[in-house]
Amino acid sequence: MNVANFIARRVITGGLSKMSSIIVWLAVGTIALSVSVMIISTSLIAGFQNTITEKMFGFWGHITVRHIDEAENYETKPFVPDSMMLSRIHDIQNIPYISENTVLGFTIKEDATFETKGGIKHIQSYAVKAGVIKSGEQMEGIVLKGIGEDYNWDFLNQYIIDGKALDVQTAEAGEGIIISQTTAQRLLLNVGDKFTAHFIKDQDQLVRRFQVTGIYNTSLEEYDRKIAFVDIRKIRQLNNFDSTEVSGLELFVDDMADLKPIDEYIYYQILPPNLYAETLISREPNLFGWLELQDTNKVVILALMIIIAIINMTTCLIILILERTNMIGILKALGARDMNVQSIFMYYAAYIIGIGLFIGNILGLGLCWLQDTFQFIQLDETAYYVSSAPIEINFWTVLLINIGTLITVLAALFLPSLMTLFITPLKAIRFD
């Protein structure tokens, strides 16, 4: 039998003085609050990062393949996707690559060999054309993105707030267009309304009529205000492309951890010299850099909560040791070693931390569930790109928070528990 553990359990269930009881419950409350804040903050940050990232990838894919002569104004040089090239991209699986092996941010090995966990799960083609749309006296710049039969509607369907998706399987290209809510509000357009769009091709002005079939809203203002979706055949007509030419390919990977090695493999091993592959992270470094900054906020929050928990637990442990000075003296007089006495209070602290962790998990996970279910925390879409605070709970993150809090706080309590070593039996028994 573990004597130190047995005594610690008897002490914690044997009653405390009024002052000690208040201190203990304050320590429990501090641990519970710290853990709940860590769970909520990590879930919020993960949800925020993943929601915005998924929206961005939904617009352009994880990797885009384009002609090397693409201009900044979306005037693209077309190319014909080679069937053999597409087949090789589809067949990508378990690519070996060399990278740094890091643990907790520290480099263990600079040239470690890894394999990708998956490959490419979907490929879709697109074509683009920049122009100006006019409705009445209102005008707005726009980029038409042409999509075809290979387009995966899973992304856009969840953001269509009015109307329906395009029918791109008709015999001929229709006049249908899906515009954003931002564009619809600026141009006073509704589903079913028609408008004209003006384009420049070889210094000639082209005018085309479109009819609104759907209105979407992703809350990504930068994309919503300029992207509209049409049949890819309409863009081919505007750009004088033939029936097989495209502006680019959008590739979606199985695992985001494989994004960089798959991108490099496609670019260096598969694509011809006139094409290049680029990840959306490289294409939009500012926005993804801003998202990565949220990790710094997460680290700061976790560190502050751990420090607060350590300070309160240290105060609690010192008070408990002083209150049990007589008991310490008696145990030492009976032959208990210093290490055994110290262990009693470490077990005592572990029980307090355990209760705090239990309450903190219920509180943190409960609030996360409430927000995920009822979305009572609303946000400004123009500033945060989401209408409500998104939540994404990761089991392993929650587990690491609990284990890390327990180990870190207990390790920090080792020094104050050394007070028991300086308590002598004679003075302790006479201590009042």
C-alpha positions, -999 to +999 in steps of 0.1 A: +000+000+000+012+035-009+012+051+026+017+087+013-013+083-010-034+068+018-026+096+042-032+123+015-067+108+008-075+107+045-064+143+050-084+156+020-116+138+033-109+144+070-120+180+069-103+214+067-105+246+086-127+273+072-098+293+059-080+263+043-113+251+027-117+285+011-081+284-002-085+249-016-117+257-034-101+289-048-073+267-061-098+242-076-116+271-092-084+286-106-074+252-122-110+248-136-110+283-150-075+279-165-083+246-182-117+258-195-101+289-209-074+268-226-099+244-241-122+272-253-093+293-267-077+264-286-110+253-300-119+288-311-085+295-327-086+261-345-121+266-357-113+301-369-082+290-387-097+259-403-130+277-413-113+305-431-087+282-447-114+258-460-132+288-475-101+300-493-092+265-506-128+262-518-123+291-541-090+281-557-081+246-545-050+235-525-027+237-556-033+255-588-016+246-621-014+275-645+006+287-675+038+305-667+027+336-687-003+344-665-008+381-660-018+399-628-051+411-644-064+375-647-058+375-685-045+340-688-027+321-715-047+289-720-033+254-722-048+219-729-044+195-699-026+165-713-043+132-705-010+115-695-002+145-672-036+142-655-032+105-651+002+109-634-013+135-611-042+113-602-019+084-594+002+103-569+005+083-536+031+080-508+057+103-524+091+102-505+105+136-496+132+151-474+124+176-447+134+187-412+123+164-384+111+187-356+096+181-321+079+209-303+096+234-326+131+219-321+150+204-351+159+168-344+173+159-378+177+183-408+175+158-436+149+132-425+131+111-450+093+110-450+064+098-472+032+116-480+001+101-463-020+104-495-021+121-528-046+140-550-083+134-543-098+157-569-089+177-600-111+203-616-105+228-644-115+264-646-112+295-669-113+332-658-122+365-674-121+399-658-147+425-667-173+451-655-209+443-649-236+469-652-271+470-637-290+501-643-267+530-633-246+507-611-213+493-622-189+468-605-156+452-614-159+414-615-138+383-623-159+355-639-147+321-630-159+294-654-165+260-640-174+227-658-188+193-652-158+183-631-165+210-606-171+198-570-202+216-557-197+205-521-180+238-513-202+264-530-236+247-522-232+253-485-228+290-491-256+296-517-281+316-497-306+322-525-313+305-558-296+274-570-264+260-585-255+264-622-265+237-647-233+231-666-244+199-683-267+215-709-261+212-746-250+248-748-236+274-724-264+292-706-266+328-693-267+317-657-244+333-631-238+330-594-229+363-578-220+371-542-244+388-517-219+417-517-222+422-554-260+417-554-265+443-527-242+469-545-259+464-578-295+459-564-298+424-580-320+395-571-323+359-583-338+360-618-326+395-626-306+401-658-277+424-664-249+431-689-212+426-685-185+443-705-151+428-714-121+437-734-106+412-759-078+423-783-087+460-777-124+453-787-152+456-762-175+426-758-209+428-742-227+397-728-260+393-709-263+372-678-291+361-655-287+356-618-294+320-609-279+320-574-264+343-547-237+331-523-220+345-492-188+330-478-180+362-457-146+363-473-150+399-484-118+399-506-132+371-527-169+377-525-167+412-539-149+401-571-157+365-579-187+352-598-193+317-612-204+309-648-203+280-672-167+275-683-179+274-720-190+310-716-154+320-707-141+300-736-163+319-759-151+353-744-114+343-745-116+325-779-105+292-763-112+260-780-134+233-763-104+217-744-084+248-733-085+260-697-070+288-677-058+264-650-064+233-629-073+232-592-059+202-572-072+190-539-050+169-517-060+141-493-039+155-464-029+191-458+004+180-443+014+167-477+007+200-495+043+212-500+059+179-511+031+171-535+033+206-550+070+203-555+067+168-569+041+179-594+061+210-605+095+193-609+085+157-619+052+160-639+045+194-654+059+205-688+081+236-689+053+259-698+032+252-667+038+257-630+022+246-598+016+268-568+000+263-534-027+287-523-005+294-492+022+307-515-003+326-536-019+344-506+010+347-481-004+378-463-037+361-453-022+328-444+005+347-424-022+365-405-038+331-397-005+317-385-002+347-361-032+332-342-009+304-330+011+330-311-020+342-294-028+306-285+007+301-269+004+333-249-031+323-236-019+288-226+012+302-209-008+328-189-033+303-177-006+278-166+012+306-147-020+316-130-027+280-120+009+276-107+007+307-086-026+298-070-016+262-064+017+273-048-002+296-024-027+268-016+001+242-009+020+265+014-011+272+035-019+235+036+017+227+048+015+253+075-019+241+087-006+205+089+027+213+106+017+193+137+009+163+116+042+166+098+061+166+132+042+136+144+049+116+112+086+125+114+087+115+151+072+082+141+100+076+117+086+089+084+113+101+060+113+136+045+106+122+011+074+104+024+061+135+040+068+155+009+050+129-012+018+133+010+015+169+000+023+163-037-005+137-037-027+162-019-020+188-047-026+162-074-061+155-060-069+192-060-056+196-095-076+165-106-108+180-093-101+213-110-093+195-143-126+176-141-147+207-135-127+227-161-133+201-188-170+200-181-171+238-182-149+243-212-164+215-234-199+225-223-194+261-234-179+249-267-208+227-273-233+255-266-215+278-290-212+252-317-249+244-313-265+278-308-238+302-321-247+328-295-213+346-300-218+367-332-189+384-351-186+411-376-182+393-410-162+421-426-136+420-399-134+383-390-147+366-422-172+345-402-206+354-389-202+335-356-173+322-335-164+288-350-156+259-327-134+229-335-127+206-306-097+183-310-096+153-287-058+151-287-055+188-280-078+185-250-059+155-237-026+173-240-040+203-222-050+181-193-018+161-191+003+192-196-015+211-169-012+183-144+025+176-151+035+213-153+017+224-122+029+194-101+065+200-113+063+237-103+050+226-068+080+205-061+100+235-047+073+248-023+068+212-011+104+213+001+092+233+031+084+200+047+121+192+049+128+221+072+101+212+097+116+194+128+095+171+149+100+190+182+091+224+168+063+210+147+046+193+176+048+225+197+037+246+167+004+264+172 
